Amino acid sequence: MTRKMFIRSVGVVLVLAWSAAAGPGQPEPVKPLDLPKPPVVISKPALVRPSDNAEPPLAATMNPVWITTKQFRIKHEIKGSGPSGVKAIGLWWTRDGREWMQQSFVAATDAITFRVSDDGLYGFSLVVQKGDGRIGAVPRLGDTPQIWVCVDSTPPSVVVHQCEIGEGTEIGKVTIRWDASDKNFAEKPISLYYARQSEGPWKPIAENIASSGTWSWQVPVDILPNVYIRCKAVDKAGNVTEVTTREPVIIDFSKPEAVILGVEPIADKQP
């Protein structure tokens, strides 16, 4: 005589069966159920809607990886793999830490390439699909990404103004003025250089200084009178802009004086 018990769990009915012929309390062997496995490729992105009260993150507080290209490769490795192994890796991404979107799964051995259309902050997390088909926990509202990446493909804007040769108490100095801007400047993004020729070689005036817009350069005594000035600006992502003066700066601290040597008469012309 065989008795059966039905247990309903998460929409799947499991049948447990045992027989008295097998002996008291001894269950009959039951074949494992062939449950459906999750697909490897998901064509539509999984979307998690943002909370109205959530605040978007700021790149300054996320300590992101800075990158200058809109296409990049995400490196990964598998840790803690079990007997069934790993079948695929899924990539989830977010722009603001509130809304998560899902890319298709790729083979665990494949590199993950991601391309963005706009500069800005992107958060990424990976989800593993095991060899038996089961998928790990996916990101939810409020989850912190495994990594933040800030894409900045825009180089700084730099303009070098006319240099001023020092006079009076500023004799021996040249004031260099510039305007530089970038939304992702580091604390000290500016370096200044000089060279005899517009193509270099360049020698440093000051490196890794704040973008204050002005620098008083104490000119070396052995410097050539005509030099080009270059301003180099670097942002956090590594974008570089270098601007060189169109014409050489004439460094001339001399103070010419006119001295009267005498007076010579000039005869008037007769009418």
C-alpha positions in Angstrom: 0.0 0.0 0.0 1.3 3.4 -1.0 0.5 6.6 0.7 1.0 10.0 -0.9 1.4 13.5 0.6 1.2 16.7 -1.5 3.2 19.7 -0.5 2.6 23.0 -2.4 5.6 25.4 -2.3 6.2 28.5 -4.5 3.8 27.3 -7.2 5.5 23.9 -7.5 3.7 20.7 -6.3 6.1 18.1 -4.9 4.9 14.5 -4.4 6.4 12.5 -1.6 5.6 8.8 -1.7 6.5 5.9 0.4 5.4 2.3 0.7 4.6 0.2 3.7 6.3 -2.7 1.8 9.6 -0.9 2.1 9.4 -1.2 5.8 8.1 1.1 8.6 9.3 4.6 8.2 11.4 3.8 5.1 10.7 6.0 2.1 10.7 4.7 -1.4 13.3 6.3 -3.7 11.7 9.1 -5.8 13.2 10.4 -9.0 14.3 14.1 -8.9 11.9 16.5 -10.5 13.1 18.1 -13.7 12.3 21.7 -12.8 12.7 24.4 -15.5 15.9 26.3 -15.5 16.2 30.1 -15.9 17.2 31.2 -19.4 20.8 32.2 -20.0 19.9 35.2 -22.2 17.4 37.8 -21.1 16.3 40.0 -24.0 14.5 42.7 -22.1 16.1 44.6 -19.3 14.9 44.0 -15.7 13.9 47.4 -14.3 13.6 48.5 -10.7 11.7 51.7 -10.3 13.3 54.5 -8.2 12.0 55.7 -4.9 10.8 59.3 -4.9 12.6 60.0 -1.7 16.0 58.6 -2.7 18.8 61.0 -3.4 21.1 60.4 -6.4 24.8 59.8 -5.6 27.5 62.3 -6.3 30.8 61.2 -8.0 32.8 63.0 -5.3 31.3 60.8 -2.6 31.3 57.5 -4.5 35.1 57.2 -5.1 34.5 55.9 -8.6 36.9 54.5 -11.2 37.5 57.3 -13.7 37.6 56.5 -17.4 37.9 58.7 -20.5 36.2 56.4 -23.1 32.5 55.6 -23.5 33.2 51.9 -24.2 35.1 49.9 -21.7 35.7 46.3 -20.5 34.6 45.2 -17.0 37.1 42.7 -15.5 35.8 40.0 -13.2 36.7 36.7 -11.6 34.7 33.8 -10.1 35.1 32.9 -6.5 33.6 30.1 -4.4 32.4 28.0 -7.4 30.7 24.8 -6.4 30.3 21.3 -8.0 27.9 22.6 -10.7 30.3 25.3 -11.7 29.3 28.7 -13.2 27.3 28.9 -16.4 27.0 32.6 -17.0 27.5 36.1 -15.6 24.8 38.8 -15.7 25.5 42.5 -15.5 23.2 44.9 -13.7 23.8 48.7 -13.9 22.4 51.9 -12.5 22.8 55.6 -13.1 21.7 56.9 -9.7 21.7 54.0 -7.3 17.9 53.9 -7.4 17.0 52.4 -10.8 18.6 49.1 -11.9 18.7 47.7 -15.4 19.9 44.4 -16.6 22.1 43.4 -19.5 22.1 39.9 -21.1 24.0 37.1 -19.5 27.3 36.1 -21.0 29.5 33.1 -20.6 31.5 33.2 -17.4 34.8 33.1 -19.3 33.8 36.1 -21.6 34.9 39.6 -20.9 32.0 42.0 -20.3 32.1 45.0 -22.6 29.8 48.0 -21.9 29.1 51.1 -23.9 27.4 54.3 -22.7 26.0 57.1 -24.8 26.6 59.9 -22.2 29.3 60.9 -19.8 28.4 60.5 -16.1 28.3 58.1 -13.2 27.4 54.4 -13.7 27.2 51.7 -11.0 27.7 48.0 -11.8 27.0 44.7 -10.1 27.5 41.1 -11.3 25.1 38.2 -10.8 26.2 34.6 -11.2 24.1 31.9 -12.9 25.3 28.5 -11.5 25.8 25.4 -13.6 22.5 24.0 -12.4 20.7 27.0 -13.7 20.0 28.9 -10.5 20.7 32.6 -10.4 22.1 34.5 -7.5 20.5 37.5 -5.8 19.9 40.4 -8.2 20.3 44.1 -7.1 17.3 45.8 -5.5 16.3 49.3 -4.7 18.9 50.8 -2.4 21.6 48.2 -3.0 25.1 49.6 -3.4 26.9 48.7 -6.7 30.0 46.6 -6.6 31.8 49.4 -8.4 31.1 53.0 -9.6 32.5 54.1 -12.9 32.6 57.8 -13.9 32.8 58.3 -17.6 34.4 61.6 -18.6 35.3 61.9 -22.3 35.5 65.7 -22.3 38.9 67.4 -21.9 39.3 70.6 -19.9 38.9 74.0 -21.5 42.0 76.2 -21.3 42.8 79.8 -22.4 46.2 81.4 -21.8 46.2 85.2 -21.6 49.0 87.6 -22.3 51.8 87.4 -19.8 52.9 90.4 -17.8 56.6 91.3 -17.3 57.2 92.5 -13.8 58.2 96.0 -12.9 59.2 97.8 -9.7 59.0 95.3 -6.8 58.0 92.6 -9.3 61.2 92.9 -11.4 62.5 89.5 -12.4 59.1 88.0 -12.4 56.5 87.1 -15.1 52.9 86.9 -14.2 51.2 84.1 -16.2 47.4 84.2 -16.4 45.0 81.6 -17.7 41.4 80.4 -17.5 40.7 76.7 -17.1 37.5 74.9 -16.4 36.3 71.3 -16.1 33.5 69.7 -14.2 35.8 67.0 -12.8 39.0 68.9 -12.0 41.3 67.5 -9.4 42.5 69.7 -6.5 45.8 70.6 -8.4 45.2 70.1 -12.1 47.5 72.8 -13.6 51.1 72.6 -14.8 53.1 75.4 -16.5 56.1 75.0 -18.8 58.4 77.1 -21.0 60.4 76.4 -24.1 62.6 78.2 -26.6 60.7 76.7 -29.5 56.9 76.2 -29.8 57.5 72.4 -30.2 59.7 72.2 -27.1 61.6 70.7 -25.4 59.6 71.9 -22.4 60.9 72.8 -18.9 58.7 73.1 -15.9 57.8 76.4 -14.3 55.3 74.9 -11.8 53.6 71.5 -11.8 50.5 70.3 -10.1 49.2 73.6 -8.9 45.7 74.8 -8.1 43.7 76.4 -11.0 43.8 79.9 -9.5 44.2 81.5 -12.9 47.5 83.3 -12.1 51.1 82.4 -11.3 54.0 84.6 -10.5 57.1 83.1 -12.1 60.5 84.0 -10.8 62.5 83.8 -14.0 65.9 82.1 -13.9 68.7 84.5 -14.6 70.1 82.4 -17.5 66.8 82.2 -19.4 66.6 83.1 -23.1 64.8 86.4 -23.8 62.1 84.8 -26.0 60.2 81.8 -24.6 56.8 80.1 -25.2 54.6 79.4 -22.3 52.4 76.3 -22.1 49.5 75.6 -19.7 48.6 72.0 -19.2 45.3 71.0 -17.5 44.4 67.4 -16.4 41.0 66.3 -15.0 40.3 63.3 -12.7 39.7 60.9 -15.6 43.0 61.8 -17.2 41.8 64.0 -20.0 44.6 66.5 -20.9 44.5 69.9 -22.6 47.7 71.7 -23.4 47.6 75.3 -24.7 50.7 77.2 -25.8 51.1 80.9 -26.4 50.9 81.8 -30.1 53.9 84.1 -30.0 57.0 83.9 -27.7 56.9 86.0 -24.6 59.7 88.6 -24.7 61.3 88.6 -21.3 63.0 91.9 -20.9 63.6 93.4 -17.5 65.9 96.1 -18.7 65.2 99.7 -17.7 66.4 101.9 -20.6 67.2 105.5 -19.7 67.8 108.5 -22.0 70.8 110.7 -21.0 71.3 114.2 -22.4 74.7 114.5 -23.9 74.6 118.2 -24.7 73.0 120.9 -26.8 73.9 121.9 -30.4 72.8 125.2 -32.0 70.9 125.1 -35.2 71.3 128.2 -37.4 68.1 129.8 -38.5 67.5 129.8 -42.2 67.6 133.2 -43.9 64.5 134.4 -45.7 
